[in-house]
Amino acid sequence: MEIQFNFKNFEPSEQLKDYARNRFDKLGKYLKREDNAYLQVNLEVDRFRQIAELIMTADDLHLSAQQESEDMYSTIDQVLDKMEAQLRKLKGKQKDRRKGKLNKPAEPETGSPEPMAAEATEAEPSVVQTDVFEPKPMDVEEAAIQLEKSEYGFLVFFNAENNRVNVVYRRKNGDYGLIDPRM
């Protein structure tokens, strides 16, 4: 990983440069390809504030972190902690994505036995569960009463009035809606 230092309003000691370089070299372990990574380190002194800013770019990555305190060494440690936290979070997300954890649906809010319950993720959505359900014949009012008694957000039923499968659902304002597909 290539590290470039920029110093503003002060002349750094060799000890500070070595300390910072050794600390920031640790960031390479979070990267897939360390040889393509570039880290820009901006260290600045503004009266009593010691400011450190990191900008990391790699193949598919662009992260930044900034920290300030009264001591440059502690500022370096703190900004390093921030960048490591960002990299750990990103690595955890990538690991979860590879293992398929992001594709599994959470407990559905409606919880009803509906086919094709899938959660939208960054990857292509897929059908993760299929339930077989025989809708009960009833009229719209009876379906609304059944839905009111349940904790689900919708109910699939066979509309006895028009002999079609319909869906009654709970709206955000508390009313009910009806989906009557025509084929």
Number of C-alpha atoms within 10 A of each C-alpha: 17 13 15 11 13 11 13 12 10 10 9 11 9 9 9 13 12 11 14 19 15 11 13 21 14 11 19 17 11 13 16 12 12 16 12 12 20 18 22 16 23 16 23 19 18 12 8 10 15 19 21 26 20 22 16 19 15 17 13 6 11 12 13 16 18 19 21 21 15 14 13 20 14 15 21 26 16 18 21 23 15 16 21 18 12 15 19 13 12 14 15 12 14 13 13 13 15 11 10 11 12 18 21 15 15 11 8 12 9 15 12 16 16 15 13 12 18 17 16 13 13 8 10 7 11 14 13 13 13 12 11 8 11 10 14 13 17 15 16 18 10 13 24 21 10 16 19 17 9 13 12 17 18 25 22 22 21 19 20 14 10 10 11 15 18 22 20 21 22 18 12 8 6 9 9 15 13 17 11 13 9 7 4
